[in-house]
Amino acid sequence: MVKKEETKETQETEEVFYPTNDYCFKRLFGYKGNEAITQNLLESI
């Protein structure tokens, strides 16, 4: 799920990606080059 948030101060739209979404989770943790992110997540649990 991608949510667009708008702040009143800047009136800019920013996309927010939720890691609970399967697609976002795979993009964050499932690709080569992101091993450090995956390792940090697993160590923090």
PQR file with spaces between the fields and no chain letter, atoms N, CA, C, O and H, PARSE charges and radii, in Angstrom:
ATOM       1  N    MET     1       0.845   -1.176    0.000 -0.4000 1.5000
ATOM       2  CA   MET     1       0.000    0.000    0.000 -0.0000 2.0000
ATOM       3  C    MET     1       0.887    1.235    0.000  0.5500 1.7000
ATOM       4  O    MET     1       1.807    1.354    0.809 -0.5500 1.4000
ATOM       5  N    VAL     2       0.609    2.123   -0.889 -0.4000 1.5000
ATOM       6  CA   VAL     2       1.330    3.381   -0.965 -0.0000 2.0000
ATOM       7  C    VAL     2       0.366    4.477   -0.567  0.5500 1.7000
ATOM       8  O    VAL     2      -0.739    4.578   -1.101 -0.5500 1.4000
ATOM       9  H    VAL     2      -0.138    2.026   -1.546  0.4000 1.0000
ATOM      10  N    LYS     3       0.788    5.283    0.358 -0.4000 1.5000
ATOM      11  CA   LYS     3      -0.059    6.371    0.830 -0.0000 2.0000
ATOM      12  C    LYS     3       0.647    7.676    0.524  0.5500 1.7000
ATOM      13  O    LYS     3       1.851    7.809    0.744 -0.5500 1.4000
ATOM      14  H    LYS     3       1.686    5.201    0.791  0.4000 1.0000
ATOM      15  N    LYS     4      -0.090    8.619    0.028 -0.4000 1.5000
ATOM      16  CA   LYS     4       0.474    9.937   -0.226 -0.0000 2.0000
ATOM      17  C    LYS     4       0.049   10.863    0.893  0.5500 1.7000
ATOM      18  O    LYS     4      -1.139   11.041    1.163 -0.5500 1.4000
ATOM      19  H    LYS     4      -1.069    8.511   -0.150  0.4000 1.0000
ATOM      20  N    GLU     5       1.035   11.443    1.532 -0.4000 1.5000
ATOM      21  CA   GLU     5       0.762   12.364    2.633 -0.0000 2.0000
ATOM      22  C    GLU     5       1.093   13.778    2.192  0.5500 1.7000
ATOM      23  O    GLU     5       2.052   14.007    1.454 -0.5500 1.4000
ATOM      24  H    GLU     5       2.000   11.298    1.312  0.4000 1.0000
ATOM      25  N    GLU     6       0.298   14.708    2.647 -0.4000 1.5000
ATOM      26  CA   GLU     6       0.521   16.102    2.308 -0.0000 2.0000
ATOM      27  C    GLU     6       0.651   16.888    3.607  0.5500 1.7000
ATOM      28  O    GLU     6      -0.192   16.789    4.498 -0.5500 1.4000
ATOM      29  H    GLU     6      -0.481   14.522    3.246  0.4000 1.0000
ATOM      30  N    THR     7       1.705   17.656    3.694 -0.4000 1.5000
ATOM      31  CA   THR     7       1.895   18.481    4.885 -0.0000 2.0000
ATOM      32  C    THR     7       1.375   19.881    4.613  0.5500 1.7000
ATOM      33  O    THR     7       1.467   20.389    3.495 -0.5500 1.4000
ATOM      34  H    THR     7       2.390   17.736    2.970  0.4000 1.0000
ATOM      35  N    LYS     8       0.835   20.488    5.639 -0.4000 1.5000
ATOM      36  CA   LYS     8       0.265   21.830    5.477 -0.0000 2.0000
ATOM      37  C    LYS     8       1.353   22.879    5.296  0.5500 1.7000
ATOM      38  O    LYS     8       1.153   23.870    4.593 -0.5500 1.4000
ATOM      39  H    LYS     8       0.760   20.076    6.547  0.4000 1.0000
ATOM      40  N    GLU     9       2.515   22.660    5.934 -0.4000 1.5000
ATOM      41  CA   GLU     9       3.569   23.669    5.882 -0.0000 2.0000
ATOM      42  C    GLU     9       4.147   23.811    4.476  0.5500 1.7000
ATOM      43  O    GLU     9       4.382   24.927    4.010 -0.5500 1.4000
ATOM      44  H    GLU     9       2.677   21.855    6.505  0.4000 1.0000
ATOM      45  N    THR    10       4.377   22.688    3.800 -0.4000 1.5000
ATOM      46  CA   THR    10       5.056   22.758    2.515 -0.0000 2.0000
ATOM      47  C    THR    10       4.129   22.535    1.344  0.5500 1.7000
ATOM      48  O    THR    10       4.469   22.888    0.214 -0.5500 1.4000
ATOM      49  H    THR    10       4.186   21.782    4.177  0.4000 1.0000
ATOM      50  N    GLN    11       2.945   21.947    1.588 -0.4000 1.5000
ATOM      51  CA   GLN    11       1.984   21.631    0.537 -0.0000 2.0000
ATOM      52  C    GLN    11       2.603   20.712   -0.519  0.5500 1.7000
ATOM      53  O    GLN    11       2.212   20.746   -1.685 -0.5500 1.4000
ATOM      54  H    GLN    11       2.669   21.661    2.506  0.4000 1.0000
ATOM      55  N    GLU    12       3.585   19.880   -0.095 -0.4000 1.5000
ATOM      56  CA   GLU    12       4.195   18.911   -0.990 -0.0000 2.0000
ATOM      57  C    GLU    12       3.615   17.538   -0.694  0.5500 1.7000
ATOM      58  O    GLU    12       3.269   17.233    0.448 -0.5500 1.4000
ATOM      59  H    GLU    12       3.903   19.853    0.853  0.4000 1.0000
ATOM      60  N    THR    13       3.514   16.727   -1.710 -0.4000 1.5000
ATOM      61  CA   THR    13       3.012   15.373   -1.548 -0.0000 2.0000
ATOM      62  C    THR    13       4.203   14.431   -1.454  0.5500 1.7000
ATOM      63  O    THR    13       5.131   14.499   -2.260 -0.5500 1.4000
ATOM      64  H    THR    13       3.796   16.975   -2.637  0.4000 1.0000
ATOM      65  N    GLU    14       4.164   13.553   -0.462 -0.4000 1.5000
ATOM      66  CA   GLU    14       5.250   12.607   -0.254 -0.0000 2.0000
ATOM      67  C    GLU    14       4.670   11.201   -0.212  0.5500 1.7000
ATOM      68  O    GLU    14       3.685   10.957    0.484 -0.5500 1.4000
ATOM      69  H    GLU    14       3.410   13.497    0.193  0.4000 1.0000
ATOM      70  N    GLU    15       5.276   10.273   -0.955 -0.4000 1.5000
ATOM      71  CA   GLU    15       4.818    8.899   -0.942 -0.0000 2.0000
ATOM      72  C    GLU    15       5.403    8.179    0.260  0.5500 1.7000
ATOM      73  O    GLU    15       6.593    8.302    0.553 -0.5500 1.4000
ATOM      74  H    GLU    15       6.077   10.472   -1.520  0.4000 1.0000
ATOM      75  N    VAL    16       4.563    7.433    0.948 -0.4000 1.5000
ATOM      76  CA   VAL    16       4.997    6.660    2.107 -0.0000 2.0000
ATOM      77  C    VAL    16       4.788    5.194    1.770  0.5500 1.7000
ATOM      78  O    VAL    16       3.682    4.782    1.420 -0.5500 1.4000
ATOM      79  H    VAL    16       3.597    7.334    0.710  0.4000 1.0000
ATOM      80  N    PHE    17       5.846    4.411    1.874 -0.4000 1.5000
ATOM      81  CA   PHE    17       5.766    2.984    1.602 -0.0000 2.0000
ATOM      82  C    PHE    17       5.755    2.240    2.921  0.5500 1.7000
ATOM      83  O    PHE    17       6.614    2.456    3.776 -0.5500 1.4000
ATOM      84  H    PHE    17       6.744    4.746    2.159  0.4000 1.0000
ATOM      85  N    TYR    18       4.779    1.365    3.082 -0.4000 1.5000
ATOM      86  CA   TYR    18       4.660    0.601    4.308 -0.0000 2.0000
ATOM      87  C    TYR    18       5.356   -0.744    4.141  0.5500 1.7000
ATOM      88  O    TYR    18       5.000   -1.505    3.241 -0.5500 1.4000
ATOM      89  H    TYR    18       4.081    1.189    2.388  0.4000 1.0000
ATOM      90  N    PRO    19       6.338   -1.058    4.982 -0.5600 1.5000
ATOM      91  CA   PRO    19       7.062   -2.323    4.830  0.2800 2.0000
ATOM      92  C    PRO    19       6.208   -3.545    5.128  0.5500 1.7000
ATOM      93  O    PRO    19       6.645   -4.664    4.860 -0.5500 1.4000
ATOM      94  N    THR    20       5.019   -3.378    5.668 -0.4000 1.5000
ATOM      95  CA   THR    20       4.141   -4.521    5.902 -0.0000 2.0000
ATOM      96  C    THR    20       3.517   -5.012    4.599  0.5500 1.7000
ATOM      97  O    THR    20       3.005   -6.130    4.542 -0.5500 1.4000
ATOM      98  H    THR    20       4.664   -2.469    5.886  0.4000 1.0000
ATOM      99  N    ASN    21       3.555   -4.203    3.574 -0.4000 1.5000
ATOM     100  CA   ASN    21       3.091   -4.604    2.256 -0.0000 2.0000
ATOM     101  C    ASN    21       4.121   -5.575    1.682  0.5500 1.7000
ATOM     102  O    ASN    21       5.317   -5.291    1.735 -0.5500 1.4000
ATOM     103  H    ASN    21       3.971   -3.295    3.620  0.4000 1.0000
ATOM     104  N    ASP    22       3.688   -6.713    1.135 -0.4000 1.5000
ATOM     105  CA   ASP    22       4.607   -7.728    0.629 -0.0000 2.0000
ATOM     106  C    ASP    22       5.546   -7.186   -0.433  0.5500 1.7000
ATOM     107  O    ASP    22       6.732   -7.516   -0.430 -0.5500 1.4000
ATOM     108  H    ASP    22       2.716   -6.943    1.092  0.4000 1.0000
ATOM     109  N    TYR    23       5.046   -6.363   -1.337 -0.4000 1.5000
ATOM     110  CA   TYR    23       5.884   -5.810   -2.398 -0.0000 2.0000
ATOM     111  C    TYR    23       6.970   -4.913   -1.813  0.5500 1.7000
ATOM     112  O    TYR    23       8.135   -5.013   -2.197 -0.5500 1.4000
ATOM     113  H    TYR    23       4.082   -6.095   -1.340  0.4000 1.0000
ATOM     114  N    CYS    24       6.592   -4.045   -0.892 -0.4000 1.5000
ATOM     115  CA   CYS    24       7.561   -3.138   -0.270 -0.0000 2.0000
ATOM     116  C    CYS    24       8.586   -3.919    0.543  0.5500 1.7000
ATOM     117  O    CYS    24       9.773   -3.595    0.531 -0.5500 1.4000
ATOM     118  H    CYS    24       5.646   -3.964   -0.580  0.4000 1.0000
ATOM     119  N    PHE    25       8.125   -4.949    1.250 -0.4000 1.5000
ATOM     120  CA   PHE    25       9.030   -5.766    2.052 -0.0000 2.0000
ATOM     121  C    PHE    25      10.068   -6.431    1.154  0.5500 1.7000
ATOM     122  O    PHE    25      11.254   -6.453    1.483 -0.5500 1.4000
ATOM     123  H    PHE    25       7.160   -5.212    1.260  0.4000 1.0000
ATOM     124  N    LYS    26       9.632   -6.963    0.041 -0.4000 1.5000
ATOM     125  CA   LYS    26      10.567   -7.614   -0.874 -0.0000 2.0000
ATOM     126  C    LYS    26      11.544   -6.607   -1.455  0.5500 1.7000
ATOM     127  O    LYS    26      12.730   -6.906   -1.588 -0.5500 1.4000
ATOM     128  H    LYS    26       8.668   -6.945   -0.226  0.4000 1.0000
ATOM     129  N    ARG    27      11.071   -5.429   -1.802 -0.4000 1.5000
ATOM     130  CA   ARG    27      11.967   -4.404   -2.358 -0.0000 2.0000
ATOM     131  C    ARG    27      12.999   -3.951   -1.333  0.5500 1.7000
ATOM     132  O    ARG    27      14.145   -3.677   -1.690 -0.5500 1.4000
ATOM     133  H    ARG    27      10.107   -5.186   -1.694  0.4000 1.0000
ATOM     134  N    LEU    28      12.607   -3.870   -0.070 -0.4000 1.5000
ATOM     135  CA   LEU    28      13.540   -3.442    0.972 -0.0000 2.0000
ATOM     136  C    LEU    28      14.537   -4.524    1.346  0.5500 1.7000
ATOM     137  O    LEU    28      15.731   -4.254    1.479 -0.5500 1.4000
ATOM     138  H    LEU    28      11.676   -4.093    0.219  0.4000 1.0000
ATOM     139  N    PHE    29      14.055   -5.740    1.516 -0.4000 1.5000
ATOM     140  CA   PHE    29      14.866   -6.780    2.130 -0.0000 2.0000
ATOM     141  C    PHE    29      15.240   -7.924    1.197  0.5500 1.7000
ATOM     142  O    PHE    29      16.053   -8.766    1.579 -0.5500 1.4000
ATOM     143  H    PHE    29      13.086   -5.959    1.409  0.4000 1.0000
ATOM     144  N    GLY    30      14.693   -7.991    0.014 -0.4000 1.5000
ATOM     145  CA   GLY    30      14.879   -9.162   -0.823 -0.0000 2.0000
ATOM     146  C    GLY    30      15.872   -9.030   -1.960  0.5500 1.7000
ATOM     147  O    GLY    30      15.982   -9.954   -2.766 -0.5500 1.4000
ATOM     148  H    GLY    30      14.033   -7.307   -0.296  0.4000 1.0000
ATOM     149  N    TYR    31      16.584   -7.955   -2.064 -0.4000 1.5000
ATOM     150  CA   TYR    31      17.501   -7.767   -3.173 -0.0000 2.0000
ATOM     151  C    TYR    31      18.944   -7.756   -2.702  0.5500 1.7000
ATOM     152  O    TYR    31      19.255   -7.329   -1.590 -0.5500 1.4000
ATOM     153  H    TYR    31      16.494   -7.204   -1.410  0.4000 1.0000
ATOM     154  N    LYS    32      19.823   -8.242   -3.585 -0.4000 1.5000
ATOM     155  CA   LYS    32      21.255   -8.184   -3.285 -0.0000 2.0000
ATOM     156  C    LYS    32      21.656   -6.723   -3.144  0.5500 1.7000
ATOM     157  O    LYS    32      21.216   -5.865   -3.908 -0.5500 1.4000
ATOM     158  H    LYS    32      19.571   -8.589   -4.488  0.4000 1.0000
ATOM     159  N    GLY    33      22.477   -6.465   -2.176 -0.4000 1.5000
ATOM     160  CA   GLY    33      22.883   -5.097   -1.877 -0.0000 2.0000
ATOM     161  C    GLY    33      22.171   -4.554   -0.655  0.5500 1.7000
ATOM     162  O    GLY    33      22.590   -3.545   -0.088 -0.5500 1.4000
ATOM     163  H    GLY    33      22.834   -7.163   -1.554  0.4000 1.0000
ATOM     164  N    ASN    34      21.095   -5.216   -0.240 -0.4000 1.5000
ATOM     165  CA   ASN    34      20.340   -4.797    0.944 -0.0000 2.0000
ATOM     166  C    ASN    34      20.541   -5.758    2.103  0.5500 1.7000
ATOM     167  O    ASN    34      19.733   -5.789    3.031 -0.5500 1.4000
ATOM     168  H    ASN    34      20.755   -6.036   -0.699  0.4000 1.0000
ATOM     169  N    GLU    35      21.619   -6.550    2.058 -0.4000 1.5000
ATOM     170  CA   GLU    35      21.853   -7.537    3.106 -0.0000 2.0000
ATOM     171  C    GLU    35      22.024   -6.890    4.480  0.5500 1.7000
ATOM     172  O    GLU    35      21.594   -7.451    5.487 -0.5500 1.4000
ATOM     173  H    GLU    35      22.275   -6.525    1.305  0.4000 1.0000
ATOM     174  N    ALA    36      22.643   -5.727    4.524 -0.4000 1.5000
ATOM     175  CA   ALA    36      22.855   -5.050    5.803 -0.0000 2.0000
ATOM     176  C    ALA    36      21.523   -4.637    6.430  0.5500 1.7000
ATOM     177  O    ALA    36      21.362   -4.711    7.648 -0.5500 1.4000
ATOM     178  H    ALA    36      22.992   -5.271    3.706  0.4000 1.0000
ATOM     179  N    ILE    37      20.582   -4.207    5.613 -0.4000 1.5000
ATOM     180  CA   ILE    37      19.262   -3.824    6.120 -0.0000 2.0000
ATOM     181  C    ILE    37      18.563   -5.041    6.697  0.5500 1.7000
ATOM     182  O    ILE    37      17.983   -4.984    7.782 -0.5500 1.4000
ATOM     183  H    ILE    37      20.713   -4.147    4.623  0.4000 1.0000
ATOM     184  N    THR    38      18.625   -6.162    5.948 -0.4000 1.5000
ATOM     185  CA   THR    38      17.993   -7.398    6.411 -0.0000 2.0000
ATOM     186  C    THR    38      18.635   -7.892    7.695  0.5500 1.7000
ATOM     187  O    THR    38      17.936   -8.303    8.621 -0.5500 1.4000
ATOM     188  H    THR    38      19.096   -6.209    5.067  0.4000 1.0000
ATOM     189  N    GLN    39      19.953   -7.855    7.758 -0.4000 1.5000
ATOM     190  CA   GLN    39      20.675   -8.304    8.940 -0.0000 2.0000
ATOM     191  C    GLN    39      20.314   -7.453   10.149  0.5500 1.7000
ATOM     192  O    GLN    39      20.084   -7.992   11.232 -0.5500 1.4000
ATOM     193  H    GLN    39      20.521   -7.520    7.006  0.4000 1.0000
ATOM     194  N    ASN    40      20.261   -6.147    9.987 -0.4000 1.5000
ATOM     195  CA   ASN    40      19.901   -5.252   11.098 -0.0000 2.0000
ATOM     196  C    ASN    40      18.482   -5.500   11.581  0.5500 1.7000
ATOM     197  O    ASN    40      18.217   -5.459   12.782 -0.5500 1.4000
ATOM     198  H    ASN    40      20.449   -5.709    9.108  0.4000 1.0000
ATOM     199  N    LEU    41      17.568   -5.758   10.651 -0.4000 1.5000
ATOM     200  CA   LEU    41      16.189   -6.060   11.039 -0.0000 2.0000
ATOM     201  C    LEU    41      16.134   -7.323   11.878  0.5500 1.7000
ATOM     202  O    LEU    41      15.511   -7.342   12.940 -0.5500 1.4000
ATOM     203  H    LEU    41      17.784   -5.792    9.675  0.4000 1.0000
ATOM     204  N    LEU    42      16.782   -8.375   11.409 -0.4000 1.5000
ATOM     205  CA   LEU    42      16.754   -9.640   12.115 -0.0000 2.0000
ATOM     206  C    LEU    42      17.441   -9.568   13.481  0.5500 1.7000
ATOM     207  O    LEU    42      16.993  -10.205   14.434 -0.5500 1.4000
ATOM     208  H    LEU    42      17.289   -8.360   10.547  0.4000 1.0000
ATOM     209  N    GLU    43      18.502   -8.812   13.578 -0.4000 1.5000
ATOM     210  CA   GLU    43      19.200   -8.664   14.858 -0.0000 2.0000
ATOM     211  C    GLU    43      18.399   -7.843   15.863  0.5500 1.7000
ATOM     212  O    GLU    43      18.561   -8.014   17.071 -0.5500 1.4000
ATOM     213  H    GLU    43      18.866   -8.294   12.804  0.4000 1.0000
ATOM     214  N    SER    44      17.547   -6.966   15.381 -0.4000 1.5000
ATOM     215  CA   SER    44      16.778   -6.114   16.297 -0.0000 2.0000
ATOM     216  C    SER    44      15.542   -6.818   16.851  0.5500 1.7000
ATOM     217  O    SER    44      14.937   -6.349   17.815 -0.5500 1.4000
ATOM     218  H    SER    44      17.415   -6.827   14.400  0.4000 1.0000
ATOM     219  N    ILE    45      15.174   -7.928   16.251 -0.4000 1.5000
ATOM     220  CA   ILE    45      13.982   -8.661   16.707 -0.0000 2.0000
ATOM     221  C    ILE    45      14.324   -9.498   17.927  0.5500 1.7000
ATOM     222  O    ILE    45      13.458  -10.190   18.464 -0.5500 1.4000
ATOM     223  H    ILE    45      15.666   -8.309   15.468  0.4000 1.0000
